Amino acid sequence: MADDGKRGELVCFKVTERMALDLNRLAAVDERSLSDFMFLMTRQRLYGDVARLSNGVRSTSSDKVDQGGGAG
């Protein structure tokens, strides 16, 4: 996997206060730091989506915009 090496890149984003509380609660339930929890959650979503797209499965109709089949 491409991310098997050292985690050295810093990516920051803002969340609401409620989201921060909920993320911290979920991390605590998994007995992980917030940073580790966010890494695992992001990796799962990223590579899950990449695998789904590489198999040709499209789950949203918004992808039709990129297929060139619009009325125009």
Secondary structure, DSSP 8 states (H G I E B T S, - for coil): -TT-S-----------HHHHHHHHHHHHHTT--HHHHHHHHHHHHHHHHHHHHHTT----GGGGGGGT-S--
